[in-house]
Amino acid sequence: MIPAPFEYVAPSSVDEAVQALAAAGEDAKVLAGGQSLLPVLRMRLAAPTTLIDLRKVAELRGVREEGGDLVIGAMTTHYDVQRDALVAEHAALIKAATDTVADPQVRHRGTFGGAIAHADPAGDLAAPVLAMDASLVLAGPNGRRTVAAAEFFQDFFTTALAPDELLVEVRLPKHTGWRAHYEKFTRVAQAWSMVAVAATVRTEGGVIEEARVALTNMGSTPVRATGVEQALVGASANADVIRAAAALAADGTNPAADGNSDVEYRQHLARVLTGRALTAAVGA
């Protein structure tokens, strides 16, 4: 199908983009990578009055260090995130999850910030961002503000972004030396996750000193598996400990039932995939 008519704006700076968004009103849409938005436009499930294309805003692209944080610009493509040496060194969990996103064509066009702002509960980047205690920087007419990942994701496809705000960058506390794994279950290759687990751990002398675990598609937003984390910290990195901790993965979750699975099956997947993710992360 052909999208409904809309005005097209291509700003060259964040300030210009914010001004264009404010001028266009609530019926505007922001085009980042477009891998989720364009199909929706073609099916006329969305009919914005204005489309604001961010591809010319160079300041939104790239990865850099700032003190103890790794900063990823919102318009950085998945392909560039995958291949960035700083991401590999300081945010192994982000690289592991990005490696599983869709296919090479999508990863060349889709953007890190676009996927996060879309807030699809089956998307593969929100859970790693939550697990790493990231902060998201938003820009609007009143300036910039920073929102913790735990507060950013609010419901299905709903975030803390106001209608006149843009996601500018994601700030990740460096997890240098942490090992990580993203375990994903799908019905077919390159599809959305039915359930996935983001796990990153820091071990010393065979003991798990710190652990972060978050679940994809186990609720309307990504979910931290705090029971699993608590069971791991201070324990030996062995198969028995991982098995016992993984059994807690579904506690307190409320996944949706759909044509792919019922609630009980998703909770079973969460436990199994958590065990696999942790085993891979710690090398047990």
C-alpha contacts under 8 A as a table, 3 or more apart, distances in Angstrom:
res1	aa1	res2	aa2	distance
1	M	42	R	5.23
1	M	43	M	5.87
1	M	44	R	7.77
2	I	41	L	7.91
2	I	42	R	5.31
2	I	43	M	7.47
2	I	44	R	7.82
3	P	41	L	5.16
3	P	42	R	4.61
3	P	43	M	6.95
3	P	44	R	5.80
3	P	47	A	7.33
4	A	41	L	7.42
4	A	44	R	6.62
4	A	47	A	5.78
4	A	48	P	7.98
5	P	47	A	7.75
5	P	49	T	7.42
6	F	47	A	7.67
6	F	48	P	6.30
6	F	49	T	4.79
6	F	50	T	5.15
6	F	51	L	6.64
7	E	49	T	6.12
7	E	50	T	4.44
7	E	51	L	6.10
8	Y	50	T	5.80
8	Y	51	L	4.97
8	Y	52	I	6.16
8	Y	53	D	7.47
9	V	20	A	7.46
9	V	50	T	7.33
9	V	51	L	6.20
9	V	52	I	4.84
9	V	53	D	6.13
10	A	17	A	7.85
10	A	52	I	5.87
10	A	53	D	4.83
10	A	54	L	6.30
10	A	55	R	7.50
10	A	56	K	6.77
11	P	14	V	7.66
11	P	16	E	5.46
11	P	17	A	5.33
11	P	20	A	7.72
11	P	52	I	7.47
11	P	53	D	7.05
11	P	54	L	6.57
11	P	56	K	6.54
11	P	57	V	6.73
12	S	16	E	6.65
12	S	17	A	7.43
12	S	54	L	7.54
12	S	56	K	5.03
12	S	57	V	4.60
12	S	58	A	7.36
13	S	16	E	5.22
13	S	17	A	6.22
13	S	56	K	7.60
13	S	57	V	4.95
13	S	58	A	7.37
13	S	59	E	7.14
14	V	17	A	4.98
14	V	18	V	6.13
14	V	57	V	6.61
14	V	59	E	7.57
14	V	60	L	7.78
14	V	139	A	7.82
14	V	168	V	7.96
15	D	18	V	5.18
15	D	19	Q	6.20
16	E	19	Q	5.08
16	E	20	A	6.10
17	A	20	A	5.07
17	A	21	L	6.12
17	A	52	I	7.21
17	A	54	L	7.37
18	V	21	L	5.08
18	V	22	A	6.13
18	V	139	A	7.14
18	V	140	G	5.81
18	V	141	P	6.42
18	V	164	D	6.87
18	V	165	E	6.67
18	V	166	L	7.01
19	Q	22	A	5.15
19	Q	23	A	6.10
19	Q	141	P	7.10
20	A	23	A	5.10
20	A	24	A	6.08
20	A	52	I	7.32
21	L	24	A	5.19
21	L	25	G	6.41
21	L	28	A	6.66
21	L	52	I	7.20
21	L	163	P	7.99
21	L	164	D	5.63
21	L	165	E	7.55
22	A	25	G	5.56
22	A	141	P	7.28
22	A	164	D	5.23
24	A	27	D	7.03
24	A	28	A	5.71
24	A	49	T	7.51
24	A	50	T	6.25
25	G	28	A	5.97
25	G	163	P	7.57
25	G	164	D	7.36
26	E	163	P	5.68
26	E	164	D	7.42
27	D	47	A	7.95
27	D	48	P	5.10
27	D	49	T	5.66
27	D	50	T	7.02
28	A	48	P	5.14
28	A	49	T	5.68
28	A	50	T	4.68
28	A	51	L	5.91
28	A	52	I	7.34
29	K	48	P	5.96
29	K	50	T	6.37
29	K	51	L	5.07
29	K	52	I	6.23
30	V	51	L	5.88
30	V	52	I	4.80
30	V	53	D	6.13
30	V	54	L	7.29
31	L	34	G	5.53
31	L	37	L	7.21
31	L	51	L	6.60
31	L	52	I	5.77
31	L	53	D	4.65
31	L	54	L	6.14
32	A	53	D	6.49
32	A	54	L	5.69
32	A	55	R	6.70
32	A	75	M	6.43
32	A	110	G	7.39
32	A	111	T	6.45
32	A	113	G	7.76
32	A	114	G	5.40
33	G	55	R	7.99
33	G	75	M	7.52
33	G	77	T	7.67
33	G	109	R	5.32
33	G	110	G	4.12
33	G	111	T	5.10
33	G	114	G	6.32
34	G	37	L	4.93
34	G	38	L	5.37
34	G	109	R	7.61
34	G	110	G	6.59
34	G	114	G	7.89
35	Q	38	L	6.11
35	Q	39	P	7.30
35	Q	106	V	6.71
35	Q	109	R	7.21
35	Q	110	G	5.74
36	S	39	P	6.11
36	S	40	V	6.83
36	S	118	H	7.89
37	L	40	V	5.23
37	L	41	L	6.25
38	L	41	L	5.02
38	L	42	R	6.16
39	P	42	R	5.08
39	P	43	M	6.28
40	V	43	M	5.24
40	V	44	R	6.11
40	V	45	L	5.29
40	V	46	A	6.00
41	L	44	R	4.87
41	L	45	L	6.16
41	L	46	A	5.38
41	L	47	A	6.51
42	R	45	L	7.76
43	M	46	A	7.78
44	R	47	A	6.01
48	P	51	L	6.68
53	D	56	K	7.62
54	L	57	V	5.49
54	L	75	M	7.59
55	R	58	A	7.49
55	R	75	M	7.35
57	V	60	L	5.87
57	V	61	R	7.73
58	A	61	R	5.63
59	E	62	G	7.83
59	E	73	G	7.57
60	L	73	G	4.73
60	L	74	A	5.52
60	L	75	M	5.15
60	L	76	T	7.03
60	L	168	V	6.22
60	L	169	E	7.06
61	R	72	I	7.48
61	R	73	G	4.69
61	R	74	A	6.45
61	R	75	M	4.88
61	R	76	T	4.53
61	R	77	T	7.97
62	G	72	I	6.07
62	G	73	G	5.35
62	G	75	M	7.77
62	G	76	T	5.54
62	G	80	D	7.99
63	V	70	L	7.19
63	V	71	V	5.62
63	V	72	I	4.59
63	V	73	G	6.31
63	V	76	T	7.75
63	V	81	V	7.84
63	V	84	D	7.55
63	V	86	L	7.42
63	V	87	V	7.83
64	R	70	L	6.00
64	R	71	V	5.30
64	R	72	I	6.75
64	R	86	L	7.52
65	E	68	G	7.48
65	E	69	D	5.96
65	E	70	L	4.76
65	E	71	V	6.05
65	E	86	L	7.88
66	E	69	D	5.23
66	E	70	L	6.29
66	E	71	V	7.01
68	G	173	P	5.98
68	G	174	K	5.81
69	D	171	R	6.02
69	D	172	L	5.34
69	D	173	P	4.48
69	D	174	K	5.30
70	L	86	L	7.69
70	L	87	V	7.64
70	L	90	H	7.19
70	L	91	A	7.82
70	L	171	R	5.74
70	L	172	L	5.05
70	L	173	P	6.23
70	L	174	K	5.93
71	V	169	E	6.62
71	V	170	V	5.69
71	V	171	R	4.53
71	V	172	L	6.25
72	I	76	T	6.95
72	I	112	F	7.94
72	I	169	E	5.61
72	I	170	V	5.26
72	I	171	R	6.54
73	G	76	T	5.48
73	G	112	F	7.72
73	G	113	G	7.14
73	G	168	V	6.31
73	G	169	E	4.38
73	G	170	V	6.46
74	A	111	T	6.79
74	A	112	F	5.70
74	A	113	G	3.83
74	A	114	G	6.70
74	A	167	L	6.38
74	A	168	V	5.29
74	A	169	E	4.80
74	A	170	V	6.85
75	M	111	T	5.27
75	M	112	F	6.38
75	M	113	G	5.96
75	M	114	G	7.11
76	T	80	D	6.44
76	T	81	V	6.82
76	T	111	T	5.41
76	T	112	F	5.77
76	T	113	G	7.35
77	T	80	D	5.25
77	T	81	V	6.35
77	T	107	R	6.58
77	T	108	H	6.15
77	T	109	R	6.25
77	T	110	G	5.60
77	T	111	T	4.11
77	T	112	F	5.84
78	H	81	V	5.02
78	H	82	Q	6.10
78	H	98	T	6.28
78	H	101	V	7.95
78	H	107	R	4.79
78	H	108	H	6.40
78	H	109	R	7.61
78	H	110	G	6.14
78	H	111	T	5.55
78	H	112	F	5.80
79	Y	82	Q	5.20
79	Y	83	R	6.55
79	Y	104	P	7.72
79	Y	107	R	5.13
79	Y	108	H	5.17
80	D	83	R	5.27
80	D	84	D	6.05
80	D	108	H	7.93
81	V	84	D	5.32
81	V	87	V	6.76
81	V	95	K	6.78
81	V	98	T	7.39
81	V	112	F	7.74
82	Q	87	V	7.62
82	Q	88	A	7.87
82	Q	95	K	5.34
82	Q	98	T	6.29
82	Q	99	D	6.44
83	R	87	V	7.91
83	R	88	A	7.76
84	D	87	V	5.40
84	D	88	A	6.46
85	A	88	A	5.09
85	A	89	E	6.19
86	L	89	E	5.10
86	L	90	H	5.90
86	L	91	A	7.57
87	V	90	H	5.36
87	V	91	A	4.85
87	V	92	A	6.33
87	V	94	I	7.14
87	V	95	K	6.52
88	A	91	A	5.82
88	A	92	A	4.99
88	A	95	K	6.27
89	E	92	A	6.41
89	E	176	T	6.01
89	E	177	G	7.41
90	H	174	K	4.99
90	H	175	H	5.00
90	H	176	T	4.37
90	H	177	G	7.29
91	A	94	I	5.53
91	A	95	K	6.83
91	A	172	L	7.63
91	A	174	K	6.36
91	A	175	H	5.66
91	A	176	T	6.98
92	A	95	K	5.21
92	A	96	A	6.16
92	A	175	H	7.71
92	A	178	W	7.35
92	A	179	R	6.77
92	A	180	A	5.84
92	A	181	H	7.97
93	L	96	A	5.03
93	L	97	A	6.22
93	L	128	P	6.33
93	L	179	R	7.69
93	L	180	A	5.00
93	L	181	H	6.10
93	L	182	Y	6.92
93	L	198	A	7.03
93	L	199	A	7.15
93	L	200	T	6.32
94	I	97	A	5.28
94	I	98	T	6.01
94	I	125	L	7.28
94	I	128	P	6.12
94	I	129	V	7.41
95	K	98	T	5.07
95	K	99	D	6.11
96	A	99	D	5.38
96	A	100	T	7.15
96	A	180	A	7.21
96	A	181	H	5.92
96	A	182	Y	5.69
97	A	100	T	5.50
97	A	101	V	6.95
97	A	124	D	6.21
97	A	125	L	6.38
97	A	128	P	7.12
97	A	181	H	7.63
97	A	182	Y	5.37
97	A	198	A	7.46
98	T	101	V	5.28
98	T	124	D	7.29
98	T	125	L	6.94
100	T	103	D	7.86
100	T	124	D	7.61
100	T	184	K	7.90
100	T	190	Q	7.47
101	V	106	V	7.93
101	V	107	R	6.85
101	V	124	D	6.51
101	V	190	Q	7.05
102	A	106	V	6.20
102	A	107	R	6.95
102	A	190	Q	4.50
102	A	191	A	6.23
102	A	192	W	7.56
103	D	106	V	5.47
103	D	107	R	6.21
103	D	190	Q	5.95
104	P	107	R	4.98
104	P	108	H	6.18
105	Q	108	H	5.35
105	Q	109	R	6.74
106	V	109	R	5.29
106	V	110	G	5.47
107	R	110	G	5.26
107	R	111	T	7.54
110	G	114	G	7.13
110	G	115	A	7.37
111	T	114	G	5.10
111	T	115	A	6.23
112	F	115	A	5.53
112	F	116	I	6.51
112	F	125	L	7.81
113	G	116	I	5.09
113	G	117	A	5.99
113	G	167	L	6.65
113	G	168	V	7.62
113	G	169	E	7.06
113	G	170	V	7.50
114	G	117	A	5.22
114	G	118	H	6.07
115	A	118	H	5.19
115	A	119	A	6.80
115	A	120	D	7.88
115	A	123	G	7.20
115	A	125	L	7.07
116	I	119	A	5.39
116	I	120	D	7.96
116	I	123	G	7.98
116	I	125	L	6.42
116	I	126	A	5.80
117	A	159	T	6.97
117	A	161	L	7.97
117	A	167	L	7.03
118	H	157	F	5.89
118	H	158	T	7.73
119	A	123	G	7.06
119	A	126	A	7.12
119	A	153	F	6.84
119	A	156	F	6.81
119	A	157	F	4.53
119	A	158	T	6.26
119	A	159	T	6.85
119	A	221	T	7.59
120	D	123	G	5.10
120	D	156	F	6.45
120	D	157	F	5.23
120	D	221	T	7.96
121	P	126	A	7.90
121	P	156	F	6.34
121	P	157	F	7.25
121	P	216	T	6.47
121	P	217	N	4.94
121	P	218	M	7.82
121	P	219	G	7.03
121	P	220	S	5.72
121	P	221	T	5.40
121	P	222	P	6.46
122	A	192	W	5.75
122	A	193	S	5.28
122	A	194	M	6.75
122	A	195	V	7.38
122	A	216	T	5.96
122	A	217	N	4.74
123	G	126	A	6.63
123	G	192	W	6.49
123	G	193	S	6.89
123	G	216	T	7.15
123	G	217	N	7.74
124	D	127	A	6.71
124	D	128	P	7.64
124	D	192	W	7.83
124	D	193	S	7.15
124	D	196	A	7.64
124	D	216	T	6.77
125	L	128	P	5.54
125	L	129	V	6.26
126	A	129	V	5.13
126	A	130	L	6.13
126	A	216	T	7.59
126	A	222	P	6.25
127	A	130	L	5.02
127	A	131	A	6.02
127	A	197	V	7.68
127	A	198	A	6.30
127	A	214	A	5.27
127	A	215	L	5.81
127	A	216	T	5.66
127	A	222	P	5.07
127	A	223	V	6.95
127	A	224	R	7.82
128	P	131	A	4.94
128	P	132	M	6.17
128	P	198	A	5.48
128	P	199	A	7.79
128	P	214	A	6.66
129	V	132	M	5.33
129	V	133	D	6.51
129	V	134	A	5.53
129	V	149	A	6.79
129	V	172	L	7.60
130	L	133	D	5.22
130	L	134	A	6.17
130	L	149	A	5.36
130	L	150	A	6.21
130	L	214	A	6.86
130	L	222	P	7.17
130	L	223	V	7.88
130	L	224	R	7.26
131	A	134	A	7.76
131	A	198	A	7.11
131	A	199	A	7.56
131	A	200	T	7.96
131	A	212	R	5.37
131	A	213	V	5.72
131	A	214	A	5.31
131	A	224	R	6.60
132	M	172	L	6.55
132	M	173	P	6.89
132	M	175	H	7.94
132	M	212	R	6.95
133	D	148	A	7.14
133	D	149	A	6.34
133	D	150	A	7.51
133	D	172	L	6.96
133	D	173	P	7.13
134	A	148	A	6.23
134	A	149	A	5.49
134	A	170	V	6.74
134	A	171	R	5.55
134	A	172	L	4.60
134	A	173	P	6.57
135	S	146	T	6.31
135	S	147	V	5.55
135	S	148	A	4.41
135	S	149	A	5.53
135	S	170	V	5.95
135	S	171	R	5.10
135	S	172	L	6.61
136	L	146	T	5.51
136	L	147	V	5.19
136	L	148	A	6.19
136	L	149	A	6.55
136	L	152	F	7.61
136	L	167	L	7.08
136	L	168	V	7.67
136	L	169	E	6.08
136	L	170	V	4.67
136	L	171	R	6.18
137	V	144	R	6.72
137	V	145	R	5.77
137	V	146	T	4.48
137	V	147	V	6.44
137	V	167	L	6.08
137	V	168	V	5.58
137	V	169	E	5.35
137	V	170	V	6.27
137	V	171	R	7.61
138	L	144	R	5.48
138	L	145	R	5.39
138	L	146	T	6.19
138	L	147	V	7.62
138	L	161	L	7.22
138	L	165	E	6.25
138	L	166	L	5.47
138	L	167	L	4.59
138	L	168	V	5.54
138	L	169	E	7.47
139	A	142	N	7.84
139	A	143	G	5.71
139	A	144	R	4.34
139	A	145	R	6.61
139	A	165	E	5.34
139	A	166	L	5.22
139	A	167	L	6.47
139	A	168	V	6.39
140	G	143	G	5.32
140	G	144	R	6.20
140	G	164	D	5.87
140	G	165	E	4.35
140	G	166	L	6.54
141	P	164	D	7.19
141	P	165	E	7.50
147	V	151	E	6.52
147	V	152	F	6.11
147	V	160	A	7.85
148	A	151	E	5.38
148	A	152	F	6.12
149	A	152	F	4.86
149	A	153	F	6.62
150	A	153	F	6.46
151	E	154	Q	6.75
151	E	160	A	7.11
152	F	159	T	5.25
152	F	160	A	4.84
152	F	161	L	7.60
153	F	158	T	6.50
153	F	159	T	4.70
153	F	160	A	6.65
153	F	221	T	5.92
153	F	222	P	7.50
154	Q	158	T	5.50
154	Q	159	T	5.09
154	Q	160	A	6.77
154	Q	220	S	7.89
154	Q	221	T	6.50
155	D	158	T	4.90
155	D	159	T	6.92
155	D	220	S	5.10
155	D	221	T	5.58
156	F	220	S	4.88
156	F	221	T	6.45
161	L	164	D	7.90
161	L	165	E	5.87
161	L	166	L	7.06
161	L	167	L	7.48
162	A	165	E	5.24
175	H	178	W	5.54
177	G	202	R	7.03
178	W	200	T	6.38
178	W	201	V	5.47
178	W	202	R	4.70
178	W	203	T	7.59
179	R	200	T	5.55
179	R	201	V	5.52
179	R	202	R	6.46
179	R	281	A	5.34
179	R	282	V	6.70
180	A	198	A	7.70
180	A	199	A	5.59
180	A	200	T	4.07
180	A	201	V	6.40
180	A	277	A	8.00
180	A	280	A	7.67
180	A	281	A	4.73
180	A	282	V	7.85
181	H	198	A	6.25
181	H	199	A	5.48
181	H	200	T	6.47
181	H	277	A	5.47
181	H	278	L	7.21
181	H	280	A	6.27
181	H	281	A	5.24
182	Y	196	A	7.06
182	Y	197	V	5.65
182	Y	198	A	4.63
182	Y	199	A	6.31
182	Y	277	A	6.12
183	E	196	A	5.46
183	E	197	V	5.21
183	E	198	A	6.69
183	E	273	L	6.06
183	E	274	T	7.55
183	E	276	R	6.98
183	E	277	A	5.34
184	K	193	S	6.10
184	K	194	M	7.77
184	K	195	V	6.25
184	K	196	A	4.16
184	K	197	V	6.49
184	K	273	L	7.35
185	F	193	S	5.74
185	F	194	M	5.80
185	F	195	V	5.63
185	F	196	A	6.02
185	F	273	L	7.89
186	T	189	A	6.71
186	T	190	Q	7.85
186	T	191	A	6.16
186	T	192	W	6.61
186	T	193	S	5.20
186	T	194	M	5.41
186	T	195	V	7.45
187	R	191	A	7.31
187	R	194	M	7.56
188	V	191	A	5.90
193	S	196	A	6.03
193	S	216	T	7.28
193	S	217	N	7.04
194	M	217	N	6.43
194	M	260	N	7.50
194	M	266	R	7.53
195	V	215	L	7.29
195	V	216	T	5.53
195	V	217	N	5.32
195	V	218	M	6.69
195	V	266	R	6.63
195	V	269	L	6.68
195	V	270	A	6.53
196	A	215	L	5.87
196	A	216	T	4.85
196	A	217	N	7.07
196	A	270	A	7.14
196	A	273	L	6.86
197	V	213	V	7.05
197	V	214	A	5.94
197	V	215	L	4.72
197	V	216	T	6.11
197	V	270	A	7.15
197	V	273	L	6.27
197	V	274	T	5.80
197	V	277	A	6.60
198	A	212	R	7.96
198	A	213	V	5.58
198	A	214	A	5.20
198	A	215	L	6.28
198	A	216	T	7.79
198	A	277	A	7.16
199	A	211	A	7.47
199	A	212	R	5.78
199	A	213	V	4.50
199	A	214	A	6.68
199	A	274	T	7.68
199	A	277	A	6.07
199	A	278	L	6.16
199	A	281	A	6.94
200	T	211	A	5.94
200	T	212	R	5.35
200	T	213	V	6.60
200	T	278	L	7.70
200	T	281	A	6.45
201	V	208	I	6.88
201	V	209	E	7.64
201	V	210	E	5.66
201	V	211	A	4.36
201	V	212	R	6.32
201	V	281	A	6.80
201	V	282	V	7.00
202	R	208	I	5.99
202	R	209	E	5.65
202	R	210	E	5.16
202	R	211	A	6.46
203	T	206	G	6.06
203	T	207	V	5.30
203	T	208	I	4.37
203	T	209	E	5.30
203	T	210	E	7.07
203	T	237	A	7.72
203	T	282	V	7.69
204	E	207	V	5.32
204	E	208	I	6.59
204	E	209	E	6.62
206	G	236	S	5.84
206	G	237	A	5.63
207	V	234	G	6.14
207	V	235	A	5.64
207	V	236	S	4.42
207	V	237	A	5.56
208	I	211	A	7.11
208	I	232	L	6.36
208	I	233	V	5.32
208	I	234	G	5.43
208	I	235	A	5.67
208	I	236	S	6.09
208	I	237	A	5.91
209	E	233	V	5.39
209	E	234	G	5.59
209	E	235	A	7.92
210	E	229	E	7.84
210	E	232	L	7.80
210	E	233	V	5.55
210	E	234	G	7.86
211	A	229	E	5.36
211	A	232	L	6.77
211	A	233	V	6.43
212	R	224	R	7.87
212	R	225	A	7.96
212	R	229	E	5.98
213	V	224	R	5.97
213	V	225	A	5.49
213	V	226	T	7.29
213	V	228	V	7.19
213	V	229	E	6.42
214	A	222	P	6.76
214	A	223	V	5.41
214	A	224	R	4.23
214	A	225	A	5.46
215	L	218	M	6.17
215	L	222	P	5.74
215	L	223	V	5.13
215	L	224	R	6.33
215	L	225	A	6.92
215	L	270	A	7.42
216	T	219	G	7.80
216	T	221	T	7.85
216	T	222	P	5.35
216	T	223	V	6.99
217	N	220	S	7.10
217	N	221	T	7.24
217	N	222	P	6.63
217	N	255	P	6.66
218	M	221	T	7.60
218	M	222	P	6.94
218	M	223	V	6.84
218	M	253	T	6.09
218	M	254	N	6.16
218	M	255	P	4.24
218	M	256	A	7.28
218	M	266	R	7.25
218	M	267	Q	7.68
218	M	270	A	7.87
219	G	222	P	6.56
219	G	223	V	6.97
219	G	253	T	6.44
219	G	254	N	5.17
219	G	255	P	4.39
219	G	256	A	6.57
220	S	255	P	7.40
220	S	256	A	7.94
223	V	253	T	7.59
225	A	228	V	5.47
225	A	229	E	6.51
225	A	248	L	7.88
225	A	249	A	5.74
225	A	250	A	7.68
225	A	251	D	7.87
226	T	229	E	4.97
226	T	230	Q	6.12
227	G	230	Q	5.24
227	G	231	A	6.22
227	G	245	A	7.53
227	G	248	L	6.04
227	G	249	A	7.02
227	G	251	D	7.58
228	V	231	A	5.17
228	V	232	L	6.36
228	V	245	A	4.88
228	V	246	A	6.15
228	V	247	A	7.98
228	V	248	L	5.73
228	V	249	A	5.92
229	E	232	L	5.28
229	E	233	V	6.40
229	E	245	A	7.67
230	Q	233	V	5.60
231	A	235	A	7.55
231	A	241	V	7.95
231	A	244	A	7.91
231	A	245	A	5.44
232	L	235	A	5.46
232	L	236	S	7.94
232	L	241	V	7.00
232	L	242	I	7.29
232	L	245	A	6.43
235	A	241	V	6.97
236	S	241	V	6.87
237	A	241	V	6.74
237	A	242	I	7.27
237	A	282	V	6.52
237	A	284	A	6.53
238	N	241	V	5.58
238	N	242	I	6.36
238	N	284	A	5.44
239	A	242	I	5.13
239	A	243	R	6.03
239	A	279	T	7.21
239	A	284	A	5.99
240	D	243	R	5.13
240	D	244	A	6.28
241	V	244	A	5.28
241	V	245	A	6.14
242	I	245	A	5.11
242	I	246	A	5.91
242	I	275	G	6.12
242	I	278	L	6.67
242	I	279	T	6.98
243	R	246	A	5.24
243	R	247	A	6.39
243	R	275	G	6.03
244	A	247	A	5.38
244	A	248	L	7.36
245	A	248	L	5.64
245	A	249	A	7.29
245	A	275	G	7.92
246	A	249	A	5.25
246	A	271	R	5.24
246	A	272	V	7.15
246	A	274	T	5.40
246	A	275	G	5.09
247	A	250	A	7.50
247	A	271	R	5.43
248	L	251	D	5.50
248	L	271	R	7.02
249	A	267	Q	7.94
249	A	270	A	6.04
249	A	271	R	5.19
249	A	274	T	6.72
250	A	253	T	5.46
250	A	267	Q	5.21
250	A	268	H	7.53
250	A	270	A	5.95
250	A	271	R	6.28
253	T	267	Q	7.74
254	N	263	V	7.60
255	P	263	V	5.84
255	P	266	R	6.92
255	P	267	Q	7.61
256	A	262	D	7.32
256	A	263	V	6.18
257	A	260	N	7.69
257	A	261	S	5.87
257	A	262	D	4.37
257	A	263	V	5.24
258	D	261	S	5.64
258	D	262	D	6.31
259	G	262	D	7.88
261	S	265	Y	6.04
261	S	266	R	6.60
262	D	265	Y	5.49
262	D	266	R	6.50
263	V	266	R	5.27
263	V	267	Q	6.27
264	E	267	Q	5.12
264	E	268	H	6.17
265	Y	268	H	4.98
265	Y	269	L	6.17
266	R	269	L	4.94
266	R	270	A	6.17
267	Q	270	A	5.02
267	Q	271	R	6.54
268	H	271	R	5.35
268	H	272	V	6.34
269	L	272	V	5.09
269	L	273	L	5.80
270	A	273	L	5.30
270	A	274	T	5.90
271	R	274	T	5.23
271	R	275	G	6.38
272	V	275	G	5.29
272	V	276	R	6.45
273	L	276	R	4.96
273	L	277	A	5.97
274	T	277	A	5.06
274	T	278	L	6.05
275	G	278	L	5.36
275	G	279	T	6.05
276	R	279	T	5.14
276	R	280	A	6.20
277	A	280	A	5.26
277	A	281	A	6.09
278	L	281	A	4.90
278	L	282	V	6.07
279	T	282	V	5.51
279	T	283	G	5.61
279	T	284	A	5.16
280	A	283	G	5.10
280	A	284	A	6.96
